[in-house]
Amino acid sequence: MDQKNVPNHVAIILDGNGRWAKKRKRPRSYGHYIGGRNLFKVATAAKQLGIKKLSVYAFSTENWKRPKDEVDYLMTKPIEMYQENKHRISEIDYKIIFSGRRDRFSKNLLDTIYDIEQKTKNNQGFTLNICADYGSYDELITAINQVEKPVTKESFEKHLMVKEPVDLLIRTSGEQRVSNFLLWQIAYAEFYFTKTYWPDFNQKALKKAIKSYQKRQRRFGGLA
């Protein structure tokens, strides 16, 4: 791997938890549980590889349409996992932030998010950005309603939830679409699709995606 050509900002659409669980004759919730645990393994690997920011699509503004029991699990299991492991939060040596709407979360979930952000806010060098109840349509409309006129690229981006452009977008599970994720930020991103389900996506798979990225020639509309 070329250490001089590691993407600064990588975004991952975490897909395939349910199908991964189904193949093992387990409930979809089990896939989400294992997928959640895998997130921090991949974040640690990303930091070690020299990536500066990892944005992950954990729950979209459209995911509320899923069955109530699945949504309820996704809204409560992270709280339980954090309560069981919050004594280990000091072991995390990177910043964790959350992007997305916060008006539809329970107070317990909001308190958990606040606690994680506060306890990691002074960590530097790498940021894990968890996009929950996030949708790019929602982000863009909100920014449009806040920006002052005349609108410029710079003034508009100040109002976005995620301000850094994405260098590499990864989607797991074999689907090849962006699903309303960081539409402004991925304007010049390189795309990488893998059939690997998210719970099986590991450091080796991340390295493979970065090596593919390093073979691309990014021109940003110009010539090489």
C-alpha positions in Angstrom: 0.0 0.0 0.0 1.2 3.5 -0.9 1.2 5.3 2.5 1.5 8.6 0.6 -1.8 8.0 -1.2 -4.2 7.0 1.6 -7.7 8.7 1.3 -8.2 11.3 4.0 -12.0 10.8 4.2 -13.6 7.4 3.7 -17.4 6.9 3.8 -18.9 3.4 4.2 -22.5 2.4 3.7 -22.9 -0.4 6.2 -25.1 -2.9 4.3 -25.9 -6.6 4.6 -26.4 -7.1 8.4 -29.8 -8.8 7.9 -28.7 -11.0 5.0 -25.5 -12.0 6.9 -27.7 -13.1 9.8 -30.2 -14.9 7.6 -27.5 -17.0 6.0 -26.7 -18.2 9.6 -30.4 -18.8 10.4 -30.3 -16.0 13.0 -32.6 -13.0 13.4 -31.8 -9.8 11.7 -31.2 -8.2 15.1 -28.2 -10.5 15.6 -26.7 -9.2 12.3 -27.1 -5.6 13.5 -25.5 -6.5 16.8 -22.4 -8.1 15.2 -22.3 -5.2 12.6 -22.3 -2.7 15.5 -19.4 -4.5 17.2 -17.5 -4.6 13.8 -17.8 -0.8 13.4 -15.2 -0.1 16.1 -12.8 -2.8 14.7 -12.9 -1.2 11.3 -12.6 2.3 12.8 -9.4 1.2 14.6 -8.1 -0.3 11.3 -8.9 2.9 9.4 -6.9 4.9 12.0 -4.0 2.6 11.8 -3.9 2.8 8.0 -3.7 6.7 8.1 -7.2 7.6 7.3 -8.2 10.9 9.0 -12.0 10.6 9.0 -14.4 7.7 8.6 -18.1 8.4 8.0 -20.5 5.5 8.3 -24.1 5.2 7.3 -25.7 3.6 10.4 -29.3 4.6 10.1 -31.0 6.7 7.4 -33.9 9.0 7.5 -35.7 6.4 5.4 -34.9 3.5 7.7 -37.8 4.5 9.9 -40.0 2.6 7.4 -38.6 -0.7 8.5 -40.6 -3.1 10.8 -41.2 -1.6 14.2 -39.4 -4.3 16.1 -36.2 -3.8 14.0 -36.3 0.0 14.5 -36.9 -0.4 18.2 -33.9 -2.7 18.4 -31.7 -0.3 16.5 -32.8 2.6 18.8 -32.2 0.7 22.1 -29.4 -1.8 21.6 -26.7 0.9 21.2 -27.7 2.3 24.6 -27.4 -1.1 26.2 -24.0 -1.7 24.5 -22.7 1.6 25.7 -23.9 1.1 29.3 -22.1 -2.2 29.3 -18.9 -0.8 28.0 -18.8 2.9 29.0 -16.0 2.2 31.5 -13.8 1.5 28.4 -14.6 4.8 26.6 -11.2 6.1 27.9 -9.5 3.4 25.8 -10.7 5.0 22.6 -8.0 7.3 21.3 -10.0 9.0 18.5 -12.9 11.4 18.3 -16.5 10.1 17.8 -19.2 12.4 16.5 -22.7 11.9 15.2 -24.3 13.5 12.2 -28.0 13.5 11.4 -31.3 14.6 12.9 -31.8 14.4 16.7 -35.4 15.3 17.0 -36.7 11.7 16.7 -34.4 10.0 19.2 -35.4 9.1 22.7 -33.8 11.1 25.6 -31.8 8.0 26.6 -30.3 7.7 23.1 -29.6 11.5 23.0 -27.9 11.2 26.4 -25.8 8.3 25.1 -24.7 10.3 22.0 -23.9 13.4 24.1 -21.8 11.3 26.6 -19.8 9.6 23.8 -19.1 12.9 22.0 -18.1 14.7 25.2 -15.8 12.0 26.4 -13.9 11.7 23.1 -14.0 15.4 21.9 -10.4 16.1 22.8 -9.0 13.1 21.0 -7.1 14.0 17.8 -5.8 12.5 14.6 -8.8 10.4 13.6 -12.6 11.0 13.7 -15.4 8.4 13.5 -18.5 10.1 12.2 -21.6 8.0 12.8 -24.4 9.1 10.5 -27.7 8.2 12.3 -31.1 9.4 11.2 -29.1 11.0 8.4 -30.3 11.7 4.9 -28.6 13.9 2.3 -31.9 15.4 1.1 -32.6 16.5 4.6 -29.1 17.8 5.1 -29.2 19.8 1.8 -32.7 21.3 2.4 -31.7 22.3 5.9 -28.5 24.0 4.7 -30.4 25.8 1.9 -32.8 27.3 4.4 -29.9 28.5 6.6 -27.4 29.9 4.0 -27.2 33.6 3.5 -27.5 35.1 0.0 -25.7 35.4 -2.4 -25.0 31.7 -2.0 -21.4 30.5 -2.7 -20.0 27.0 -2.4 -18.0 28.0 0.7 -21.0 29.7 2.5 -23.2 26.7 1.7 -20.8 24.1 3.0 -20.6 25.9 6.3 -24.2 24.7 7.0 -23.7 21.1 6.1 -23.6 18.4 8.8 -20.5 16.9 7.1 -18.2 19.5 5.7 -15.2 17.5 4.4 -15.3 16.0 0.8 -15.3 12.2 0.6 -12.3 10.6 -1.2 -13.5 7.0 -1.2 -17.1 5.7 -0.8 -17.4 2.0 0.0 -20.7 0.0 0.0 -20.8 -3.5 1.3 -23.2 -6.4 0.5 -23.1 -6.1 -3.3 -25.6 -3.3 -3.8 -24.4 -0.5 -6.1 -26.2 2.7 -5.2 -25.5 5.6 -2.8 -29.0 5.6 -1.1 -29.1 9.3 -0.2 -25.8 9.3 1.6 -23.5 12.4 1.5 -24.6 13.4 -2.0 -22.8 16.8 -1.9 -19.7 15.4 -0.3 -19.2 12.5 -2.8 -19.3 14.7 -5.9 -15.7 13.7 -6.8 -15.3 10.5 -4.6 -14.1 7.2 -5.9 -16.7 4.4 -5.5 -15.9 0.9 -4.3 -18.5 -1.9 -4.1 -17.9 -5.2 -2.5 -20.1 -8.3 -2.1 -18.8 -8.8 1.4 -21.5 -8.2 4.1 -20.8 -5.6 6.6 -20.2 -8.0 9.6 -17.5 -9.7 7.6 -15.8 -6.5 6.4 -12.5 -6.3 8.1 -9.1 -4.7 8.0 -8.1 -6.9 5.0 -11.2 -5.9 3.1 -10.5 -2.2 3.9 -7.0 -2.5 2.6 -8.3 -4.1 -0.6 -10.6 -1.1 -1.1 -7.8 1.4 -0.5 -5.5 -0.4 -2.9 -8.3 -0.2 -5.5 -8.6 3.5 -4.8 -4.8 4.0 -5.2 -5.0 2.6 -8.8 -7.5 5.3 -9.8 -6.4 8.6 -11.4 -8.4 11.4 -9.8 -8.5 14.4 -12.2 -11.4 16.5 -10.7 -12.5 17.6 -14.2 -9.0 18.4 -15.4 -6.4 16.4 -17.2 -3.7 14.1 -15.8 
